[in-house]
């Protein structure tokens, strides 16, 4: 529980750092805004077609009374939207980190320099950050589907699907978001996705503490544009916290 609270606190500290440095905030907003525009179109289309999709998913309810049919399909629609939103949030972070690689590498460098914790490795070229970000982001999105799809299906269960499942969905999304948010700090030290996941697993509550406010606040329309740079700086701080616990040499 202490690590979870620390993760939330580091998210808040990231906000404080950006408030004191508006230039870094603007740098972080640019790629988040571009990614938001790309995904917004998809979410608008989902909302527009949500009733039809819920009906396609529940053909067994066609002969039910209007009250039960509406209730079941409403629950399915909520579960479907929640699952897609979770995937979109993870994809949003992956795309933002990939597209904004040079921007976020600059932010990470500035924050780590201020903390006196800059890595000794040379600065990575932007094309390598882009390649790693796209590759690892795709892997994380695919891995997240292993959890979000079963949760999406569980969302069809009355009561449980509208109470326990949304909480689990937030926690799962928070974990995968945290893996993305710490990515640049690990890339700067030559550490790959496997190393990042293994190390962060030792402080899972810390990671989820960072990812939870990011997940919840990003669900507010357009808030993710501001939340993402804040969460990214929080990710730099979480990376610093976890990296201090290991002296394992980096591997290619």
C-alpha positions in Angstrom: 0.0 0.0 0.0 2.9 2.4 0.8 4.3 1.9 -2.7 0.9 2.5 -4.3 0.6 5.8 -2.4 4.2 6.7 -3.4 3.3 6.1 -7.1 0.3 8.6 -6.8 2.6 11.1 -5.0 5.2 10.9 -7.8 2.4 11.5 -10.3 1.6 14.7 -8.3 5.2 15.6 -8.1 5.4 15.3 -11.9 2.6 17.9 -12.1 4.5 20.2 -9.8 7.7 20.0 -11.9 5.8 20.9 -15.1 3.9 23.8 -13.4 7.3 25.2 -12.6 8.5 24.7 -16.1 5.8 25.6 -18.6 8.2 25.1 -21.5 8.5 21.4 -20.7 4.7 21.2 -20.4 4.3 22.6 -23.9 6.9 20.2 -25.3 5.0 17.3 -23.7 1.6 18.4 -24.9 2.5 18.5 -28.6 2.8 14.8 -29.3 -0.1 14.0 -26.9 -2.3 16.4 -28.8 -1.4 14.8 -32.2 -2.1 11.3 -30.8 -5.3 12.4 -29.2 -6.6 13.7 -32.6 -5.8 10.3 -34.2 -7.6 8.3 -31.5 -10.5 10.7 -31.0 -11.9 9.9 -34.4 -12.0 6.2 -33.5 -13.7 6.8 -30.2 -16.3 9.0 -31.8 -17.1 6.3 -34.3 -17.4 3.7 -31.4 -19.9 5.9 -29.5 -21.9 6.4 -32.7 -22.1 2.7 -33.4 -22.2 1.4 -29.8 -25.9 0.5 -29.9 -25.5 -1.5 -33.1 -22.4 -3.2 -31.8 -24.1 -4.1 -28.5 -27.0 -5.6 -30.5 -24.6 -7.7 -32.7 -23.0 -9.0 -29.5 -26.3 -10.1 -28.0 -28.5 -11.7 -30.7 -29.9 -14.0 -28.0 -31.7 -11.0 -26.5 -33.7 -10.2 -29.6 -36.8 -12.0 -28.3 -36.7 -10.6 -24.8 -39.0 -8.0 -23.3 -37.9 -4.4 -24.1 -36.9 -3.7 -20.5 -34.5 -6.7 -20.1 -33.2 -6.3 -23.7 -32.3 -2.6 -23.1 -30.7 -3.4 -19.7 -28.6 -6.2 -21.0 -27.5 -4.3 -24.1 -26.8 -1.2 -22.1 -24.5 -3.3 -19.8 -22.8 -4.8 -22.9 -22.4 -1.3 -24.3 -20.7 -0.1 -21.1 -18.4 -3.1 -21.0 -17.5 -2.7 -24.7 -16.8 1.0 -24.3 -14.7 0.3 -21.1 -12.7 -2.4 -22.8 -12.0 -0.3 -25.9 -11.2 2.7 -23.8 -8.7 0.7 -21.8 -7.0 -0.4 -25.0 -7.1 3.1 -26.4 -5.4 4.5 -23.3 -2.6 2.0 -23.6 -2.4 2.6 -27.3 -2.5 6.3 -26.6 0.6 6.1 -24.4 2.4 3.9 -26.7 1.8 6.1 -29.7 2.5 9.3 -27.8 5.8 7.9 -26.5 6.7 6.7 -30.0 5.7 9.8 -31.9 7.1 12.1 -29.3 10.3 10.2 -28.7 12.6 13.2 -29.2 10.3 15.4 -27.2 10.1 13.1 -24.2 13.8 12.2 -24.4 14.5 15.9 -24.0 12.1 16.1 -21.0 13.6 13.0 -19.4 17.1 14.5 -19.9 16.1 17.8 -18.3 14.3 16.1 -15.3 17.2 13.7 -14.7 19.8 16.4 -15.0 17.9 18.4 -12.4 17.7 15.3 -10.1 21.4 14.7 -10.6 20.7 11.2 -12.0 21.4 11.4 -15.7 22.7 8.2 -17.2 26.2 7.9 -18.6 25.0 6.5 -21.9 25.1 8.6 -25.0 21.9 10.3 -26.2 19.9 7.9 -28.5 19.1 9.0 -32.0 15.4 9.9 -32.5 14.9 7.1 -35.1 16.0 4.5 -32.6 13.6 5.8 -30.0 10.8 5.8 -32.6 11.6 2.2 -33.6 11.8 0.9 -30.0 8.7 2.8 -29.0 6.6 1.4 -31.8 7.9 -2.1 -31.4 7.5 -2.2 -27.6 4.2 -0.3 -27.7 2.7 -2.9 -30.1 3.9 -5.8 -27.9 2.4 -4.2 -24.8 -0.9 -3.5 -26.5 -1.1 -7.2 -27.7 -0.2 -8.4 -24.2 -2.8 -6.1 -22.6 -5.4 -7.7 -24.9 -4.8 -11.0 -23.0 -6.3 -9.3 -20.0 -8.7 -6.7 -21.3 -10.6 -9.1 -23.6 -11.5 -11.6 -20.8 -12.4 -8.6 -18.6 -14.6 -7.3 -21.5 -16.4 -10.6 -21.7 -16.8 -10.7 -17.9 -18.4 -7.3 -18.2 -21.4 -9.0 -19.6 -22.1 -10.6 -16.2 -24.8 -8.7 -14.4 -23.7 -6.7 -11.3 -20.2 -8.2 -11.4 -19.6 -6.7 -14.8 -20.5 -3.2 -13.6 -18.7 -3.3 -10.2 -15.7 -5.6 -9.9 -14.8 -5.7 -13.6 -14.3 -1.9 -14.0 -12.0 -1.8 -11.0 -9.9 -4.7 -12.4 -9.8 -3.0 -15.8 -8.5 0.2 -14.2 -5.7 -1.7 -12.4 -4.7 -3.7 -15.5 -4.7 -0.6 -17.6 -2.7 1.3 -14.9 0.0 -1.4 -15.0 0.5 -1.4 -18.8 0.4 2.4 -18.8 3.2 2.5 -16.2 5.3 0.2 -18.4 5.0 2.8 -21.2 5.5 5.8 -19.0 8.9 4.7 -17.7 10.1 3.6 -21.2 12.3 6.5 -22.2 14.2 6.5 -18.9 15.0 2.8 -19.5 15.8 3.3 -23.2 18.3 6.0 -22.2 20.1 3.3 -20.2 20.0 0.7 -23.0 17.4 -1.4 -21.1 14.9 -3.3 -23.2 11.2 -4.1 -22.6 11.9 -7.4 -20.8 14.3 -5.7 -18.3 11.8 -2.9 -17.8 9.0 -5.3 -17.1 11.1 -7.5 -14.8 12.4 -4.6 -12.7 9.0 -2.8 -12.5 7.4 -6.1 -11.4 9.4 -5.9 -8.2 7.7 -2.6 -7.4 4.3 -3.4 -9.0 2.3 -1.3 -6.5 4.5 1.7 -7.2 3.8 1.3 -10.9 0.1 0.9 -10.5 0.1 3.9 -8.2 1.4 6.0 -11.1 -0.8 4.4 -13.7 -4.1 4.7 -11.7 -4.5 8.5 -11.7 -3.3 8.5 -15.2 -6.0 6.0 -16.3 -8.8 7.7 -14.4 -7.9 11.3 -15.4 -7.3 10.3 -19.1 -10.9 9.0 -19.2 -12.0 12.7 -19.0 -12.4 14.0 -22.6 -9.3 15.9 -23.7 -7.7 15.7 -20.3 -5.1 13.2 -21.5 -3.4 15.9 -23.5 -2.3 17.5 -20.2 -2.3 14.3 -18.1 0.2 12.5 -20.4 3.2 14.9 -20.0 2.5 15.0 -16.3 2.3 11.2 -16.1 5.5 10.9 -18.2 7.5 13.1 -15.8 6.0 10.9 -13.0 7.3 8.0 -15.0 10.8 9.4 -15.0 10.5 9.7 -11.2 9.2 6.1 -10.8 12.0 4.9 -13.1 14.5 6.6 -10.8 12.9 5.0 -7.8 13.1 1.5 -9.3 16.4 1.8 -11.0 18.1 2.6 -7.7 17.3 -1.0 -6.6 19.4 -2.7 -9.3 23.0 -2.6 -10.5 22.5 -5.2 -13.2 24.4 -4.2 -16.3 22.3 -3.3 -19.4 21.9 -5.8 -22.2 21.1 -5.2 -25.9 
